[in-house]
């Protein structure tokens, strides 16, 4: 999940809301506040979220 670098949006609230719901996935909040990443092909110890895209969109609409 990314927002434009010149945007005033910070994804911290979305990150916090997702962590409350998703206890399985490995989420990474980028220090810039503009990227929220889940899982990685490069790191085998990270796990993909079981949340579907519709749930993530719903959470984003509620908190952003």
CHARMM-style PDB file with segment names, atoms N, HN, CA, C and O in Angstrom:
ATOM      1  N   UNK     1       0.870  -1.150   0.000  1.00  0.00      PROA
ATOM      2  CA  UNK     1       0.000   0.000   0.000  1.00  0.00      PROA
ATOM      3  C   UNK     1       0.918   1.214   0.000  1.00  0.00      PROA
ATOM      4  O   UNK     1       1.794   1.347   0.854  1.00  0.00      PROA
ATOM      5  N   UNK     2       0.703   2.099  -0.975  1.00  0.00      PROA
ATOM      6  HN  UNK     2      -0.009   1.990  -1.668  1.00  0.00      PROA
ATOM      7  CA  UNK     2       1.554   3.281  -1.083  1.00  0.00      PROA
ATOM      8  C   UNK     2       0.712   4.513  -1.356  1.00  0.00      PROA
ATOM      9  O   UNK     2      -0.348   4.437  -1.976  1.00  0.00      PROA
ATOM     10  N   UNK     3       1.203   5.646  -0.882  1.00  0.00      PROA
ATOM     11  HN  UNK     3       2.065   5.707  -0.378  1.00  0.00      PROA
ATOM     12  CA  UNK     3       0.617   6.937  -1.239  1.00  0.00      PROA
ATOM     13  C   UNK     3       1.719   7.769  -1.890  1.00  0.00      PROA
ATOM     14  O   UNK     3       2.908   7.517  -1.698  1.00  0.00      PROA
ATOM     15  N   UNK     4       1.299   8.751  -2.652  1.00  0.00      PROA
ATOM     16  HN  UNK     4       0.333   8.956  -2.808  1.00  0.00      PROA
ATOM     17  CA  UNK     4       2.272   9.604  -3.341  1.00  0.00      PROA
ATOM     18  C   UNK     4       3.192  10.284  -2.327  1.00  0.00      PROA
ATOM     19  O   UNK     4       2.741  10.676  -1.250  1.00  0.00      PROA
ATOM     20  N   UNK     5       4.456  10.425  -2.656  1.00  0.00      PROA
ATOM     21  HN  UNK     5       4.823  10.107  -3.530  1.00  0.00      PROA
ATOM     22  CA  UNK     5       5.402  11.078  -1.745  1.00  0.00      PROA
ATOM     23  C   UNK     5       5.012  12.511  -1.392  1.00  0.00      PROA
ATOM     24  O   UNK     5       5.339  12.986  -0.304  1.00  0.00      PROA
ATOM     25  N   UNK     6       4.320  13.205  -2.291  1.00  0.00      PROA
ATOM     26  HN  UNK     6       4.054  12.819  -3.174  1.00  0.00      PROA
ATOM     27  CA  UNK     6       3.938  14.590  -2.018  1.00  0.00      PROA
ATOM     28  C   UNK     6       2.574  14.706  -1.340  1.00  0.00      PROA
ATOM     29  O   UNK     6       2.058  15.810  -1.165  1.00  0.00      PROA
ATOM     30  N   UNK     7       1.995  13.577  -0.963  1.00  0.00      PROA
ATOM     31  HN  UNK     7       2.414  12.680  -1.106  1.00  0.00      PROA
ATOM     32  CA  UNK     7       0.691  13.558  -0.297  1.00  0.00      PROA
ATOM     33  C   UNK     7       0.836  13.901   1.188  1.00  0.00      PROA
ATOM     34  O   UNK     7       1.883  13.661   1.789  1.00  0.00      PROA
ATOM     35  N   UNK     8      -0.216  14.458   1.765  1.00  0.00      PROA
ATOM     36  HN  UNK     8      -1.067  14.652   1.276  1.00  0.00      PROA
ATOM     37  CA  UNK     8      -0.237  14.741   3.203  1.00  0.00      PROA
ATOM     38  C   UNK     8      -0.658  13.517   4.015  1.00  0.00      PROA
ATOM     39  O   UNK     8      -0.641  13.556   5.246  1.00  0.00      PROA
ATOM     40  N   UNK     9      -1.029  12.446   3.346  1.00  0.00      PROA
ATOM     41  HN  UNK     9      -1.043  12.414   2.347  1.00  0.00      PROA
ATOM     42  CA  UNK     9      -1.507  11.239   4.022  1.00  0.00      PROA
ATOM     43  C   UNK     9      -0.341  10.483   4.653  1.00  0.00      PROA
ATOM     44  O   UNK     9       0.710  10.309   4.037  1.00  0.00      PROA
ATOM     45  N   UNK    10      -0.546  10.035   5.900  1.00  0.00      PROA
ATOM     46  HN  UNK    10      -1.400  10.176   6.401  1.00  0.00      PROA
ATOM     47  CA  UNK    10       0.398   9.177   6.594  1.00  0.00      PROA
ATOM     48  C   UNK    10      -0.345   7.871   6.896  1.00  0.00      PROA
ATOM     49  O   UNK    10      -1.471   7.899   7.394  1.00  0.00      PROA
ATOM     50  N   UNK    11       0.266   6.754   6.603  1.00  0.00      PROA
ATOM     51  HN  UNK    11       1.180   6.730   6.199  1.00  0.00      PROA
ATOM     52  CA  UNK    11      -0.391   5.453   6.733  1.00  0.00      PROA
ATOM     53  C   UNK    11      -0.289   4.837   8.135  1.00  0.00      PROA
ATOM     54  O   UNK    11      -0.657   3.676   8.314  1.00  0.00      PROA
ATOM     55  N   UNK    12       0.192   5.572   9.111  1.00  0.00      PROA
ATOM     56  HN  UNK    12       0.491   6.515   8.966  1.00  0.00      PROA
ATOM     57  CA  UNK    12       0.359   5.042  10.479  1.00  0.00      PROA
ATOM     58  C   UNK    12      -0.961   4.538  11.060  1.00  0.00      PROA
ATOM     59  O   UNK    12      -0.993   3.464  11.661  1.00  0.00      PROA
ATOM     60  N   UNK    13      -2.037   5.284  10.895  1.00  0.00      PROA
ATOM     61  HN  UNK    13      -2.011   6.156  10.407  1.00  0.00      PROA
ATOM     62  CA  UNK    13      -3.330   4.868  11.447  1.00  0.00      PROA
ATOM     63  C   UNK    13      -3.800   3.566  10.794  1.00  0.00      PROA
ATOM     64  O   UNK    13      -4.364   2.700  11.463  1.00  0.00      PROA
ATOM     65  N   UNK    14      -3.569   3.434   9.509  1.00  0.00      PROA
ATOM     66  HN  UNK    14      -3.111   4.137   8.966  1.00  0.00      PROA
ATOM     67  CA  UNK    14      -3.938   2.198   8.808  1.00  0.00      PROA
ATOM     68  C   UNK    14      -3.086   1.039   9.310  1.00  0.00      PROA
ATOM     69  O   UNK    14      -3.604  -0.052   9.548  1.00  0.00      PROA
ATOM     70  N   UNK    15      -1.818   1.258   9.471  1.00  0.00      PROA
ATOM     71  HN  UNK    15      -1.397   2.144   9.278  1.00  0.00      PROA
ATOM     72  CA  UNK    15      -0.909   0.238  10.000  1.00  0.00      PROA
ATOM     73  C   UNK    15      -1.381  -0.245  11.374  1.00  0.00      PROA
ATOM     74  O   UNK    15      -1.480  -1.449  11.612  1.00  0.00      PROA
ATOM     75  N   UNK    16      -1.671   0.691  12.271  1.00  0.00      PROA
ATOM     76  HN  UNK    16      -1.591   1.669  12.077  1.00  0.00      PROA
ATOM     77  CA  UNK    16      -2.126   0.335  13.612  1.00  0.00      PROA
ATOM     78  C   UNK    16      -3.440  -0.446  13.576  1.00  0.00      PROA
ATOM     79  O   UNK    16      -3.601  -1.416  14.316  1.00  0.00      PROA
ATOM     80  N   UNK    17      -4.380  -0.031  12.720  1.00  0.00      PROA
ATOM     81  HN  UNK    17      -4.248   0.757  12.119  1.00  0.00      PROA
ATOM     82  CA  UNK    17      -5.671  -0.700  12.614  1.00  0.00      PROA
ATOM     83  C   UNK    17      -5.518  -2.117  12.063  1.00  0.00      PROA
ATOM     84  O   UNK    17      -6.180  -3.043  12.532  1.00  0.00      PROA
ATOM     85  N   UNK    18      -4.655  -2.281  11.079  1.00  0.00      PROA
ATOM     86  HN  UNK    18      -4.118  -1.529  10.698  1.00  0.00      PROA
ATOM     87  CA  UNK    18      -4.440  -3.614  10.504  1.00  0.00      PROA
ATOM     88  C   UNK    18      -3.786  -4.532  11.524  1.00  0.00      PROA
ATOM     89  O   UNK    18      -4.159  -5.701  11.618  1.00  0.00      PROA
ATOM     90  N   UNK    19      -2.826  -4.040  12.285  1.00  0.00      PROA
ATOM     91  HN  UNK    19      -2.523  -3.090  12.209  1.00  0.00      PROA
ATOM     92  CA  UNK    19      -2.161  -4.880  13.284  1.00  0.00      PROA
ATOM     93  C   UNK    19      -3.128  -5.373  14.352  1.00  0.00      PROA
ATOM     94  O   UNK    19      -2.950  -6.466  14.890  1.00  0.00      PROA
ATOM     95  N   UNK    20      -4.150  -4.580  14.664  1.00  0.00      PROA
ATOM     96  HN  UNK    20      -4.295  -3.692  14.227  1.00  0.00      PROA
ATOM     97  CA  UNK    20      -5.151  -5.016  15.642  1.00  0.00      PROA
ATOM     98  C   UNK    20      -5.954  -6.208  15.133  1.00  0.00      PROA
ATOM     99  O   UNK    20      -6.371  -7.059  15.918  1.00  0.00      PROA
ATOM    100  N   UNK    21      -6.170  -6.269  13.833  1.00  0.00      PROA
ATOM    101  HN  UNK    21      -5.831  -5.577  13.195  1.00  0.00      PROA
ATOM    102  CA  UNK    21      -6.995  -7.315  13.236  1.00  0.00      PROA
ATOM    103  C   UNK    21      -6.163  -8.509  12.765  1.00  0.00      PROA
ATOM    104  O   UNK    21      -6.569  -9.657  12.943  1.00  0.00      PROA
ATOM    105  N   UNK    22      -5.014  -8.245  12.172  1.00  0.00      PROA
ATOM    106  HN  UNK    22      -4.684  -7.312  12.027  1.00  0.00      PROA
ATOM    107  CA  UNK    22      -4.198  -9.282  11.544  1.00  0.00      PROA
ATOM    108  C   UNK    22      -3.050  -9.690  12.468  1.00  0.00      PROA
ATOM    109  O   UNK    22      -2.050  -8.980  12.583  1.00  0.00      PROA
ATOM    110  N   UNK    23      -3.206 -10.833  13.119  1.00  0.00      PROA
ATOM    111  HN  UNK    23      -4.018 -11.409  13.025  1.00  0.00      PROA
ATOM    112  CA  UNK    23      -2.170 -11.334  14.016  1.00  0.00      PROA
ATOM    113  C   UNK    23      -1.208 -12.286  13.305  1.00  0.00      PROA
ATOM    114  O   UNK    23      -0.235 -12.742  13.905  1.00  0.00      PROA
ATOM    115  N   UNK    24      -1.473 -12.591  12.028  1.00  0.00      PROA
ATOM    116  HN  UNK    24      -2.264 -12.221  11.540  1.00  0.00      PROA
ATOM    117  CA  UNK    24      -0.688 -13.574  11.283  1.00  0.00      PROA
ATOM    118  C   UNK    24       0.335 -12.931  10.356  1.00  0.00      PROA
ATOM    119  O   UNK    24       1.497 -13.336  10.334  1.00  0.00      PROA
ATOM    120  N   UNK    25      -0.087 -11.947   9.603  1.00  0.00      PROA
ATOM    121  HN  UNK    25      -1.031 -11.618   9.620  1.00  0.00      PROA
ATOM    122  CA  UNK    25       0.769 -11.350   8.577  1.00  0.00      PROA
ATOM    123  C   UNK    25       1.888 -10.507   9.157  1.00  0.00      PROA
ATOM    124  O   UNK    25       1.767  -9.938  10.241  1.00  0.00      PROA
ATOM    125  N   UNK    26       2.980 -10.440   8.410  1.00  0.00      PROA
ATOM    126  HN  UNK    26       3.078 -10.903   7.529  1.00  0.00      PROA
ATOM    127  CA  UNK    26       4.111  -9.592   8.770  1.00  0.00      PROA
ATOM    128  C   UNK    26       3.964  -8.277   8.022  1.00  0.00      PROA
ATOM    129  O   UNK    26       4.082  -8.244   6.797  1.00  0.00      PROA
ATOM    130  N   UNK    27       3.710  -7.201   8.740  1.00  0.00      PROA
ATOM    131  HN  UNK    27       3.614  -7.228   9.735  1.00  0.00      PROA
ATOM    132  CA  UNK    27       3.516  -5.881   8.136  1.00  0.00      PROA
ATOM    133  C   UNK    27       4.709  -4.997   8.452  1.00  0.00      PROA
ATOM    134  O   UNK    27       5.254  -5.038   9.556  1.00  0.00      PROA
ATOM    135  N   UNK    28       5.108  -4.201   7.475  1.00  0.00      PROA
ATOM    136  HN  UNK    28       4.666  -4.168   6.579  1.00  0.00      PROA
ATOM    137  CA  UNK    28       6.217  -3.270   7.643  1.00  0.00      PROA
ATOM    138  C   UNK    28       5.725  -1.861   7.307  1.00  0.00      PROA
ATOM    139  O   UNK    28       5.243  -1.600   6.205  1.00  0.00      PROA
ATOM    140  N   UNK    29       5.859  -0.972   8.275  1.00  0.00      PROA
ATOM    141  HN  UNK    29       6.250  -1.185   9.171  1.00  0.00      PROA
ATOM    142  CA  UNK    29       5.502   0.436   8.092  1.00  0.00      PROA
ATOM    143  C   UNK    29       6.783   1.199   7.790  1.00  0.00      PROA
ATOM    144  O   UNK    29       7.677   1.277   8.632  1.00  0.00      PROA
ATOM    145  N   UNK    30       6.871   1.759   6.594  1.00  0.00      PROA
ATOM    146  HN  UNK    30       6.145   1.695   5.910  1.00  0.00      PROA
ATOM    147  CA  UNK    30       8.067   2.487   6.180  1.00  0.00      PROA
ATOM    148  C   UNK    30       8.178   3.792   6.971  1.00  0.00      PROA
ATOM    149  O   UNK    30       7.168   4.464   7.185  1.00  0.00      PROA
ATOM    150  N   UNK    31       9.371   4.160   7.404  1.00  0.00      PROA
ATOM    151  HN  UNK    31      10.191   3.614   7.230  1.00  0.00      PROA
ATOM    152  CA  UNK    31       9.564   5.390   8.190  1.00  0.00      PROA
ATOM    153  C   UNK    31       9.041   6.658   7.511  1.00  0.00      PROA
ATOM    154  O   UNK    31       8.747   7.640   8.193  1.00  0.00      PROA
ATOM    155  N   UNK    32       8.922   6.653   6.197  1.00  0.00      PROA
ATOM    156  HN  UNK    32       9.161   5.855   5.643  1.00  0.00      PROA
ATOM    157  CA  UNK    32       8.406   7.827   5.487  1.00  0.00      PROA
ATOM    158  C   UNK    32       6.922   8.038   5.765  1.00  0.00      PROA
ATOM    159  O   UNK    32       6.405   9.140   5.581  1.00  0.00      PROA
ATOM    160  N   UNK    33       6.225   6.973   6.213  1.00  0.00      PROA
ATOM    161  HN  UNK    33       6.644   6.078   6.363  1.00  0.00      PROA
ATOM    162  CA  UNK    33       4.787   7.047   6.432  1.00  0.00      PROA
ATOM    163  C   UNK    33       3.983   6.878   5.156  1.00  0.00      PROA
ATOM    164  O   UNK    33       2.756   6.965   5.174  1.00  0.00      PROA
ATOM    165  N   UNK    34       4.666   6.639   4.058  1.00  0.00      PROA
ATOM    166  HN  UNK    34       5.663   6.568   4.043  1.00  0.00      PROA
ATOM    167  CA  UNK    34       4.007   6.579   2.739  1.00  0.00      PROA
ATOM    168  C   UNK    34       3.870   5.164   2.189  1.00  0.00      PROA
ATOM    169  O   UNK    34       3.241   4.974   1.148  1.00  0.00      PROA
ATOM    170  N   UNK    35       4.444   4.164   2.866  1.00  0.00      PROA
ATOM    171  HN  UNK    35       4.954   4.319   3.712  1.00  0.00      PROA
ATOM    172  CA  UNK    35       4.351   2.782   2.393  1.00  0.00      PROA
ATOM    173  C   UNK    35       4.035   1.840   3.548  1.00  0.00      PROA
ATOM    174  O   UNK    35       4.549   1.983   4.658  1.00  0.00      PROA
ATOM    175  N   UNK    36       3.182   0.882   3.252  1.00  0.00      PROA
ATOM    176  HN  UNK    36       2.764   0.765   2.351  1.00  0.00      PROA
ATOM    177  CA  UNK    36       2.827  -0.175   4.189  1.00  0.00      PROA
ATOM    178  C   UNK    36       2.924  -1.472   3.407  1.00  0.00      PROA
ATOM    179  O   UNK    36       2.159  -1.699   2.471  1.00  0.00      PROA
ATOM    180  N   UNK    37       3.869  -2.324   3.794  1.00  0.00      PROA
ATOM    181  HN  UNK    37       4.491  -2.140   4.555  1.00  0.00      PROA
ATOM    182  CA  UNK    37       4.173  -3.525   3.028  1.00  0.00      PROA
ATOM    183  C   UNK    37       3.828  -4.774   3.829  1.00  0.00      PROA
ATOM    184  O   UNK    37       3.892  -4.780   5.059  1.00  0.00      PROA
ATOM    185  N   UNK    38       3.463  -5.827   3.110  1.00  0.00      PROA
ATOM    186  HN  UNK    38       3.412  -5.821   2.111  1.00  0.00      PROA
ATOM    187  CA  UNK    38       3.124  -7.099   3.739  1.00  0.00      PROA
ATOM    188  C   UNK    38       3.855  -8.235   3.045  1.00  0.00      PROA
ATOM    189  O   UNK    38       3.748  -8.414   1.831  1.00  0.00      PROA
ATOM    190  N   UNK    39       4.601  -9.003   3.837  1.00  0.00      PROA
ATOM    191  HN  UNK    39       4.688  -8.858   4.823  1.00  0.00      PROA
ATOM    192  CA  UNK    39       5.311 -10.153   3.291  1.00  0.00      PROA
ATOM    193  C   UNK    39       6.437  -9.744   2.369  1.00  0.00      PROA
ATOM    194  O   UNK    39       6.556  -8.580   1.988  1.00  0.00      PROA
ATOM    195  N   UNK    40       7.264 -10.716   2.013  1.00  0.00      PROA
ATOM    196  HN  UNK    40       7.167 -11.662   2.323  1.00  0.00      PROA
ATOM    197  CA  UNK    40       8.370 -10.440   1.109  1.00  0.00      PROA
ATOM    198  C   UNK    40       8.882 -11.740   0.516  1.00  0.00      PROA
ATOM    199  O   UNK    40       9.045 -12.733   1.225  1.00  0.00      PROA
ATOM    200  N   UNK    41       9.132 -11.732  -0.772  1.00  0.00      PROA
ATOM    201  HN  UNK    41       8.999 -10.925  -1.348  1.00  0.00      PROA
ATOM    202  CA  UNK    41       9.715 -12.901  -1.424  1.00  0.00      PROA
ATOM    203  C   UNK    41      11.164 -13.069  -0.962  1.00  0.00      PROA
ATOM    204  O   UNK    41      11.663 -14.190  -0.863  1.00  0.00      PROA
ATOM    205  N   UNK    42      11.828 -11.957  -0.682  1.00  0.00      PROA
ATOM    206  HN  UNK    42      11.422 -11.046  -0.762  1.00  0.00      PROA
ATOM    207  CA  UNK    42      13.238 -11.980  -0.306  1.00  0.00      PROA
ATOM    208  C   UNK    42      13.473 -12.492   1.116  1.00  0.00      PROA
ATOM    209  O   UNK    42      14.553 -12.994   1.426  1.00  0.00      PROA
ATOM    210  N   UNK    43      12.468 -12.365   1.976  1.00  0.00      PROA
ATOM    211  HN  UNK    43      11.591 -11.957   1.725  1.00  0.00      PROA
ATOM    212  CA  UNK    43      12.610 -12.785   3.368  1.00  0.00      PROA
ATOM    213  C   UNK    43      11.604 -13.898   3.666  1.00  0.00      PROA
ATOM    214  O   UNK    43      10.407 -13.644   3.803  1.00  0.00      PROA
ATOM    215  N   UNK    44      12.095 -15.112   3.764  1.00  0.00      PROA
ATOM    216  HN  UNK    44      13.067 -15.318   3.653  1.00  0.00      PROA
ATOM    217  CA  UNK    44      11.223 -16.272   3.965  1.00  0.00      PROA
ATOM    218  C   UNK    44      10.539 -16.293   5.325  1.00  0.00      PROA
ATOM    219  O   UNK    44       9.550 -17.005   5.499  1.00  0.00      PROA
ATOM    220  N   UNK    45      11.038 -15.535   6.286  1.00  0.00      PROA
ATOM    221  HN  UNK    45      11.841 -14.957   6.144  1.00  0.00      PROA
ATOM    222  CA  UNK    45      10.443 -15.537   7.621  1.00  0.00      PROA
ATOM    223  C   UNK    45       9.222 -14.614   7.724  1.00  0.00      PROA
ATOM    224  O   UNK    45       8.545 -14.609   8.752  1.00  0.00      PROA
ATOM    225  N   UNK    46       8.936 -13.844   6.690  1.00  0.00      PROA
ATOM    226  HN  UNK    46       9.486 -13.848   5.854  1.00  0.00      PROA
ATOM    227  CA  UNK    46       7.768 -12.958   6.705  1.00  0.00      PROA
ATOM    228  C   UNK    46       6.565 -13.691   6.138  1.00  0.00      PROA
ATOM    229  O   UNK    46       6.685 -14.486   5.206  1.00  0.00      PROA
ATOM    230  N   UNK    47       5.404 -13.411   6.716  1.00  0.00      PROA
ATOM    231  HN  UNK    47       5.306 -12.765   7.474  1.00  0.00      PROA
ATOM    232  CA  UNK    47       4.185 -14.116   6.318  1.00  0.00      PROA
ATOM    233  C   UNK    47       3.182 -13.174   5.666  1.00  0.00      PROA
ATOM    234  O   UNK    47       3.017 -12.027   6.081  1.00  0.00      PROA
ATOM    235  N   UNK    48       2.528 -13.680   4.650  1.00  0.00      PROA
ATOM    236  HN  UNK    48       2.662 -14.612   4.313  1.00  0.00      PROA
ATOM    237  CA  UNK    48       1.482 -12.911   3.973  1.00  0.00      PROA
ATOM    238  C   UNK    48       0.252 -12.803   4.867  1.00  0.00      PROA
ATOM    239  O   UNK    48      -0.041 -13.701   5.656  1.00  0.00      PROA
ATOM    240  N   UNK    49      -0.447 -11.710   4.731  1.00  0.00      PROA
ATOM    241  HN  UNK    49      -0.209 -10.980   4.089  1.00  0.00      PROA
ATOM    242  CA  UNK    49      -1.675 -11.485   5.479  1.00  0.00      PROA
ATOM    243  C   UNK    49      -2.792 -12.378   4.952  1.00  0.00      PROA
ATOM    244  O   UNK    49      -2.840 -12.698   3.764  1.00  0.00      PROA
ATOM    245  N   UNK    50      -3.677 -12.772   5.841  1.00  0.00      PROA
ATOM    246  HN  UNK    50      -3.638 -12.512   6.806  1.00  0.00      PROA
ATOM    247  CA  UNK    50      -4.857 -13.528   5.418  1.00  0.00      PROA
ATOM    248  C   UNK    50      -6.028 -12.592   5.126  1.00  0.00      PROA
ATOM    249  O   UNK    50      -7.099 -13.040   4.717  1.00  0.00      PROA
ATOM    250  N   UNK    51      -5.820 -11.280   5.340  1.00  0.00      PROA
ATOM    251  HN  UNK    51      -4.950 -10.916   5.673  1.00  0.00      PROA
ATOM    252  CA  UNK    51      -6.870 -10.311   5.036  1.00  0.00      PROA
ATOM    253  C   UNK    51      -7.011 -10.169   3.524  1.00  0.00      PROA
ATOM    254  O   UNK    51      -6.014 -10.091   2.806  1.00  0.00      PROA
ATOM    255  N   UNK    52      -8.242 -10.135   3.050  1.00  0.00      PROA
ATOM    256  HN  UNK    52      -9.051 -10.199   3.633  1.00  0.00      PROA
ATOM    257  CA  UNK    52      -8.430  -9.922   1.615  1.00  0.00      PROA
ATOM    258  C   UNK    52      -8.425  -8.420   1.314  1.00  0.00      PROA
ATOM    259  O   UNK    52      -8.542  -7.589   2.215  1.00  0.00      PROA
ATOM    260  N   UNK    53      -8.291  -8.103   0.057  1.00  0.00      PROA
ATOM    261  HN  UNK    53      -8.197  -8.778  -0.675  1.00  0.00      PROA
ATOM    262  CA  UNK    53      -8.156  -6.707  -0.362  1.00  0.00      PROA
ATOM    263  C   UNK    53      -9.385  -5.879   0.023  1.00  0.00      PROA
ATOM    264  O   UNK    53      -9.263  -4.694   0.330  1.00  0.00      PROA
ATOM    265  N   UNK    54     -10.556  -6.495   0.005  1.00  0.00      PROA
ATOM    266  HN  UNK    54     -10.656  -7.459  -0.245  1.00  0.00      PROA
ATOM    267  CA  UNK    54     -11.784  -5.770   0.345  1.00  0.00      PROA
ATOM    268  C   UNK    54     -11.797  -5.359   1.819  1.00  0.00      PROA
ATOM    269  O   UNK    54     -12.275  -4.279   2.164  1.00  0.00      PROA
ATOM    270  N   UNK    55     -11.274  -6.217   2.671  1.00  0.00      PROA
ATOM    271  HN  UNK    55     -10.886  -7.095   2.390  1.00  0.00      PROA
ATOM    272  CA  UNK    55     -11.188  -5.889   4.095  1.00  0.00      PROA
ATOM    273  C   UNK    55     -10.192  -4.760   4.318  1.00  0.00      PROA
ATOM    274  O   UNK    55     -10.449  -3.852   5.108  1.00  0.00      PROA
ATOM    275  N   UNK    56      -9.072  -4.811   3.634  1.00  0.00      PROA
ATOM    276  HN  UNK    56      -8.863  -5.548   2.992  1.00  0.00      PROA
ATOM    277  CA  UNK    56      -8.055  -3.764   3.776  1.00  0.00      PROA
ATOM    278  C   UNK    56      -8.600  -2.424   3.281  1.00  0.00      PROA
ATOM    279  O   UNK    56      -8.358  -1.389   3.902  1.00  0.00      PROA
ATOM    280  N   UNK    57      -9.326  -2.439   2.179  1.00  0.00      PROA
ATOM    281  HN  UNK    57      -9.523  -3.280   1.674  1.00  0.00      PROA
ATOM    282  CA  UNK    57      -9.952  -1.213   1.658  1.00  0.00      PROA
ATOM    283  C   UNK    57     -10.957  -0.662   2.655  1.00  0.00      PROA
ATOM    284  O   UNK    57     -11.010   0.547   2.885  1.00  0.00      PROA
ATOM    285  N   UNK    58     -11.750  -1.539   3.246  1.00  0.00      PROA
ATOM    286  HN  UNK    58     -11.707  -2.521   3.060  1.00  0.00      PROA
ATOM    287  CA  UNK    58     -12.738  -1.106   4.243  1.00  0.00      PROA
ATOM    288  C   UNK    58     -12.054  -0.447   5.438  1.00  0.00      PROA
ATOM    289  O   UNK    58     -12.490   0.604   5.906  1.00  0.00      PROA
ATOM    290  N   UNK    59     -10.993  -1.060   5.925  1.00  0.00      PROA
ATOM    291  HN  UNK    59     -10.638  -1.914   5.545  1.00  0.00      PROA
ATOM    292  CA  UNK    59     -10.251  -0.487   7.059  1.00  0.00      PROA
ATOM    293  C   UNK    59      -9.665   0.869   6.669  1.00  0.00      PROA
ATOM    294  O   UNK    59      -9.738   1.825   7.440  1.00  0.00      PROA
ATOM    295  N   UNK    60      -9.090   0.948   5.480  1.00  0.00      PROA
ATOM    296  HN  UNK    60      -9.031   0.171   4.854  1.00  0.00      PROA
ATOM    297  CA  UNK    60      -8.493   2.208   5.014  1.00  0.00      PROA
ATOM    298  C   UNK    60      -9.536   3.320   4.944  1.00  0.00      PROA
ATOM    299  O   UNK    60      -9.260   4.451   5.347  1.00  0.00      PROA
ATOM    300  N   UNK    61     -10.722   3.014   4.441  1.00  0.00      PROA
ATOM    301  HN  UNK    61     -10.946   2.096   4.115  1.00  0.00      PROA
ATOM    302  CA  UNK    61     -11.779   4.028   4.366  1.00  0.00      PROA
ATOM    303  C   UNK    61     -12.204   4.495   5.749  1.00  0.00      PROA
ATOM    304  O   UNK    61     -12.576   5.656   5.922  1.00  0.00      PROA
ATOM    305  N   UNK    62     -12.156   3.610   6.733  1.00  0.00      PROA
ATOM    306  HN  UNK    62     -11.854   2.667   6.592  1.00  0.00      PROA
ATOM    307  CA  UNK    62     -12.558   3.968   8.093  1.00  0.00      PROA
ATOM    308  C   UNK    62     -11.523   4.842   8.799  1.00  0.00      PROA
ATOM    309  O   UNK    62     -11.889   5.745   9.551  1.00  0.00      PROA
ATOM    310  N   UNK    63     -10.249   4.586   8.565  1.00  0.00      PROA
ATOM    311  HN  UNK    63      -9.952   3.853   7.954  1.00  0.00      PROA
ATOM    312  CA  UNK    63      -9.217   5.271   9.353  1.00  0.00      PROA
ATOM    313  C   UNK    63      -8.509   6.419   8.635  1.00  0.00      PROA
ATOM    314  O   UNK    63      -7.876   7.259   9.275  1.00  0.00      PROA
ATOM    315  N   UNK    64      -8.615   6.454   7.317  1.00  0.00      PROA
ATOM    316  HN  UNK    64      -9.129   5.772   6.797  1.00  0.00      PROA
ATOM    317  CA  UNK    64      -7.876   7.521   6.618  1.00  0.00      PROA
ATOM    318  C   UNK    64      -8.788   8.663   6.280  1.00  0.00      PROA
ATOM    319  OT1 UNK    64      -8.348   9.651   5.692  1.00  0.00      PROA
TER     320      UNK     64
END
